[in-house]
Amino acid sequence: MALDPHTEAALALHRFGFGPRAGAIDKMAADPRGALLAELEQPGAGLIANPDLLTSAEAAEAGRDFRMVRKAARLAERVQGEANQQAARAKPQAPDGRMADPAQPSPAMRDPGPQIPQAIFLDEAKARLAAAEEADIGFVERLVWFWSNHFCVSAAKGGGVLQIAGAYEREAIRPHVLGRFADMLLAVETHPAMLLYLDNARSIGPHSPAGQTGGKGLNENLAREILELHTLGVRTGYTQADVTRFANVITGWTIVPPRPELPRAGEFTFDPRRHEPADERVIGRNYPNTGFEQGRAVLMTLARHPATARHVAAKLARHFVADDPPVALVDRLAKRFLETQGNLKELAKTLVTAPESWAAAPRKLKRPGEWMVGMLRATGAAAPDPRPLLQAQTLLGEPLWRPPAPNGFADQDAAWIDGLAQRLDIATQLARRLGGNLDPKAVLDLSVGPLASAQSRQTVSRAESRPQALALLFMTPEFQRR
């Protein structure tokens, strides 16, 4: 049954965007699907134009400088402490038998704490949050979040990933979110954040010059996750031998050490001394030893593989439409992926024009980050300081850029349903801060509008106070689901 224009507009904003802002439902009602398609054509869609944000190389250098300052501060404190002890032992006692207090270390020499990497992380988080809050619909931004989770890295890894996690999303995901899958795949797998996260930066071919002189050896993590998670999917015909051979192919994909005297410090580089000098056969196809190009060739083959098309199509349909997506929709998306050689804009167009994308009832639970952005958009609240939202997102089990494993955060209801009690706490806190200044009925009309059931409207109207009504609105099925 066809939806009326306002209901379709409200569904579009929740299913494909971050939920309505004031006036958005009325604005989209003339042509909901056309509005989604128009957002794909906006100049600079998906990009964050903020010259104050650091590149990954700059962030890595800042992190290196910070670590050097911390080490110098600790060394200075230790040396100063030893000098104070020696001075105290040599100093004569005062007439009353007491010793004078030794000199305290200079404040400038004290450990500066974790400010710099965390500050870089927070700047990136703030920019990401603003992009989602300020988007007219948020479809492209939702695509960014989807692909960032598909090709996830974790800031909890250590080794400098914390300060480059945001730059990774800006540099490897956003420029290609409406481009070609193959280009995004290459950008992701050669980015310093991914090479650090999955340990390929230190992977050394056993017969390479570095391997022959005592290098640590081969690491298969990146090769395995490219096959299992990023492209083909699990149980799609590759073997453990394919993983090992592919890992050999991408030896030498590493990072220029972030030292100021080195050109391109902190950037990706191909190191032939670490590269396994051999032809390799990966998933039934031969790849001659052409250095870096050998690895690129394998990635391009994987990007065109029918299993990759099916894997990506299923994940995209599951994320936007339903935990158990319609087979016809997955078929449609996989076919379009292959027809266009992985054109992601065409894939997004197919998603929003497919009848199956609109037929499913809004039963899919929003992930915590999406839900919280939806509350900000519905209330018009600004979030100049991202830390409270980041803390809330962590409480709800979705800490920003810190997935629990390389397969990213789960995209099924079962992973998030247990967090609904915590969502109520967070909704209540936000409502207490804003509720006295807002009319809950007006917020309900602008945020869920024609989707709201009679029961939800009654629940909100019977609340004892405006803050309570607002919190209950945020917990309604229509606000929680897409």
Protein Blocks (a to p, Z undefined) as FASTA:
>chain_A
ZZdfklmmmmmmmmmmnojaehklmmmmmommlmmmmmmmpghihiacdfkbccfklmmm
mmmmmmmmmmmmmmmmmmmmmmmmmmmmmpccdfkopacddddddfklpcebjmlmmmmm
mmmmmmmmmmmmmpmnlmmmmmmmmmmmmmgccfklgnolmmmmmmmmmmmmmmmmmmcf
klmmmmmmmgfklmmmnopmmgccfkbmklmnopabjcfklmmmmmmmmmnoghihpafk
lmmmmmmmmgoiacdddbfkbghihiacddfklpccddddeehiacddehjmmmmmmmmm
mmmpmklmmmmmmmmmmmmmombacfklmmmmmmmmmmnnopaklmmmmmmmpmklmmpc
cfbccdfklmmmmmmmmnopacfblklmmmmmmmnopaghiafbfnopafbfklmmmmmm
mmmmmmmmmmmmmmmmpcfklmmmmmnmmmpcfklmmmmmmpcbfklmmmmmmmpmklmp
ZZ
